[in-house]
Amino acid sequence: MKTQLTTASILAAAAFAAALLGTGAPAFAGEKEARVPFADLNLSTTRGADVLDVRIDQAARDLCRGARRPGSRISDREYCQAAVRAEAMRQLPLGSQRDYAMARLPRIDL
């Protein structure tokens, strides 16, 4: 069973054109990689989902430091961070995705 997410960013020049590779290993020498552990979390709880969010956000900040639009000096950190988050969620096993989604549903007290 998968116990951590691996998010590989791509080279700055192609980072936003190809989004994230998600291969588990950098394809180019200049790429960075982040591993986000989640086996210790109960993603069906709000607390577990919150902790996963914090871990993914930290990885995204680290991976996207200095992210620029291809061929530009304009920062594109927000897009990069959103792509990292999307890739991390995509890599979660389906059962964990379901648990996470259920934890994010609004609670109705009757």
ZINOR-V599794 format. One record per residue. N is the residue number from 0. RES is the residue in one small letter. SS is DSSP state (helix for helix, strand for strand, loop for the rest). OMEGA is omega as a letter, one per 40 degrees, with the letter a starting at -180 (999 if undefined). Layout:
n/res/ss/omega
N/RES/SS/OMEGA
N/RES/SS/OMEGA
This chain:
n/res/ss/omega
0/m/loop/i
1/k/loop/a
2/t/loop/i
3/q/strand/i
4/l/strand/i
5/t/strand/a
6/t/strand/i
7/a/strand/i
8/s/loop/i
9/i/loop/a
10/l/loop/a
11/a/loop/a
12/a/loop/a
13/a/loop/a
14/a/loop/a
15/f/loop/i
16/a/loop/a
17/a/loop/a
18/a/loop/a
19/l/loop/a
20/l/loop/i
21/g/loop/a
22/t/loop/a
23/g/loop/i
24/a/loop/i
25/p/loop/i
26/a/loop/a
27/f/loop/a
28/a/loop/a
29/g/loop/a
30/e/loop/i
31/k/loop/a
32/e/strand/i
33/a/strand/i
34/r/strand/a
35/v/strand/a
36/p/strand/i
37/f/loop/a
38/a/loop/a
39/d/loop/a
40/l/loop/i
41/n/loop/a
42/l/loop/i
43/s/loop/i
44/t/loop/i
45/t/helix/a
46/r/helix/i
47/g/helix/i
48/a/helix/i
49/d/helix/a
50/v/helix/i
51/l/helix/i
52/d/helix/a
53/v/helix/a
54/r/helix/i
55/i/helix/i
56/d/helix/i
57/q/helix/i
58/a/helix/i
59/a/helix/i
60/r/helix/a
61/d/helix/a
62/l/helix/a
63/c/loop/i
64/r/loop/i
65/g/loop/i
66/a/loop/a
67/r/strand/i
68/r/loop/i
69/p/loop/i
70/g/loop/a
71/s/loop/i
72/r/loop/a
73/i/loop/i
74/s/strand/i
75/d/loop/a
76/r/helix/a
77/e/helix/i
78/y/helix/i
79/c/helix/a
80/q/helix/i
81/a/helix/i
82/a/helix/i
83/v/helix/i
84/r/helix/a
85/a/helix/i
86/e/helix/i
87/a/helix/i
88/m/helix/i
89/r/helix/a
90/q/helix/i
91/l/loop/i
92/p/loop/a
93/l/helix/i
94/g/helix/i
95/s/helix/i
96/q/helix/a
97/r/helix/i
98/d/helix/i
99/y/helix/a
100/a/helix/i
101/m/helix/i
102/a/helix/a
103/r/helix/i
104/l/loop/i
105/p/loop/i
106/r/loop/i
107/i/loop/i
108/d/loop/i
109/l/loop/999
